[in-house]
Amino acid sequence: MKIALLSGAYKNAGDFLIVERTCQLLEHVITGCEIMKFERRLPLDAELEKVNGCDAVVVAGGPMYHRAVYPKVFPLVNDLSKILPPFLIIGGGCNVRSSASTDIFSFSFSESARKLLDRVEKDGMNLGCRDVITAKILNHQNYKSSVVTGCPAWYDVEYIGKSGFCNNKQQIKRIAISDPGKPENYANTLKLLKWLRMRYPEAELLFIFHRGISADANTSDKKGALLQDLVGELDVMGVKYKDIAYGAEGFGEYNECDLHVGYRVHAHIYNLSQARRSILIEEDSRGAGVNQVLGLPSIPAYSYTSFPKNRYIRKLNSMLSDNVNPYVVEEVEGWLSNLDTYDQMIINAFTMIQKYYDVMHDHIKQLSRLS
């Protein structure tokens, strides 16, 4: 079987992890499949012959359920009927500001986005969802074929069917801290680092940047300057840091850590997929959705008390840092002070991942009927 995989991996290490693990899952479930990768941000007109030579078009992870996914996120082709193979969505997500009902039930798809989603359902494939929040949104928008598969990055095929807990809960000697995606959370990040150093004076701290440390073709000059300011603060504090952008290999930095705490959803997912201790600070519904479906506590980076319904006012508040949760450090401290309880929650989350793998397996297995 030939599969055309639409890849969204450009800079963020998490996107590369999604592509890597999607390929591993497809090869694990569909024995002997051949995978061809195409950049989803580029029109497919010039590649149409190659795409139509495949048995299926797979979209995995990322903002699949964006308000204007087609043609804004996925330009594809002007006439979707020109793409002959059926579409399969694996672990697609919807990114809203929070898990609040006002965000979930006020969400709507554009008319053009509906053309793509309607096409997937017409192809006879279920709409694979990353989390329950996404499934709720789809259901409210009258898409009834949604199924929660989890994100492809949840699944390390080498850990499927395993049980147990990887961390030594007696000592925390190495701590990885993943970077915020939003600059308004930098101040809280520095507070967190200072607290971790005080709480674990003998531990090695490693700060990991998932999306680079400077401006380039995929990061604006403004954001690059803010990142460099953060790097400067780390240098002053004497905290080691690592840039793992532009690939999935850098996730190996987490392998020897006794604890991950930070903002990157895919750092959280990577550690959970191998039954390691991880605490996520949620910047939006992506993090909230993962923690909700796996039964882990919610630590929002934002403050619900200053959370207006109007999304434009929320964006302004975000730019002014008026929407930041002032108790992030206290939230993290609370769970690390009850480590036996939190460790049991990690074990339970890993068990849930194993159970959701069966759903993911059956979802991917839909492709078998095409060959």
Helices and strands as residue ranges (DSSP letters): E 2-7, H 13-29, E 34-39, G 45-47, H 48-52, E 56-60, I 69-73, G 80-82, E 87-92, H 101-104, H 111-122, E 127-129, H 132-140, E 146-148, G 152-154, G 157-159, E 174-178, G 183-185, H 186-199, E 204-209, H 221-237, E 240-243, G 249-254, E 259-262, H 265-273, E 278-280, H 285-294, G 304-306, H 311-319, H 328-336, H 339-364, G 365-370
